[in-house]
Amino acid sequence: MISTFKNPIIGSGFIAKNFQRIKKKLIKSNAILYAAGISDSKIVDKKKLIKEFSRIKSYLKNFDNKKKFIYISTFTVFDPLRNKSPYIVNKMKIENFLKEKNINYLILRFPEIIGKSKNKKTLINFIYDKIKKREKFELWKNSLRNIVDIEDVVKTSEKIILNNYFKKRSINIISKHFYSAENIVKIIEVRLKKKANYRYLFLKKTKLKKFEPYYIKNNFKKHIYIKKIIKKYY
């Protein structure tokens, strides 16, 4: 039986707005996409983090088990340099909570996403804004980021959501390419034709925890891909 609920997307932020393009397909597949929550990954306010967890618990109290519950999480859970932050710890708590619930859940983990976003605290927006204004900032040495276009994320997620094989699983949607922070800065410098003013924060080299990737499909070479999407949105 096809669900008739009107709003299959919970949330009003950047990710939720971009998933509106597949709203009808979510309804047809009887799925709820939960994209509400804190957008600032550097948050340390415990009250706000507790509230985020409480909201999802409250939402799922009367959840219809016939529906698929899709939770948007982060690929950062595999990064030893960042997964001890309050934001990521809270994400992992929510993930574990979902796994213990008797519901048909699907966890989609995303890396750094590029798109039209007003959130100045995302990595690319932050670097772009600092270089544009010629303001000084700090850059992590030995830091790698996986960068994807929001359109690629939505297309790939759509295939996964509509495939009934993916049940009670966590899917890591990423690009095949990782970029150093320095490389990202250089690309934005060329785009803006301005020199960045930064100082390094030196970090010990670490490896990501083991994970199973689900790669977005594109035929672009490493540096062409990131240059293409930065040019597209900036």
C-alpha positions, 0 to 999 in steps of 0.5 A: 500500500502506498503512503498518502502522507504529505511531507516525507522530508523532515527538516528545512535546511540545506540537505532537506531543501535539496531532497525536495526534488525527489519528494514524490519518489519518497512518498511512492516508496513509503519513506520518511527522510529525516534531515532535521538537526544541528548544522554546526559541526563545531557545536559544544552546547550540550542542551542543544545536542540533547534537544536534537536527540530528544526530538528524534526520540519523540518523533519515532515514538509513534512511527509507522513500522511499515514506512522506511525511516531514513536518517542523514548522518555524517561520514566523519564518524570514521575520522579519528581527528574529528569523531570525538567532538560533541557533534559527532558523538551525538550523531553516533548515539542517534545512529545506535539508538536507531539500530536498537529500534524495531523499525525499517531504518536506513542511515545515509552518511555524507561527507563534505557537501558542496552546494548553494548553502548559506551556512558559513560554517561548512568547510568550503564556505568558510575557506571561500569567505575567508579568502574573499575577505582576505581574512586570516584563518587556521588550516589543519596540516595533514587533514583530508576531506572527501568532497561531493556535489549535492546533486550527486548526493541526491541522485545516489541517495535516490537509487539507494532509497528506491532499492528495497535491498537496503534495509536496516543498514548504514551506507557511506556515500562518498566520492572516490577522491580525498583532498588535502586542506591545502589543495582545496585552498589553492583551488579557491585561490585560483577561482577568486584570484586572491591569495589566502592568508592562513597559518598551519595547525599541525596534526598527527597523521591518522588513518580513517577507521575501516568502512565500506564505501558506496561511491557516487558515479562520475567519470571526472578525474580527481582534480577536475571534479572538485574544480568543476563543482567549486566553479559551479557554486562559487 
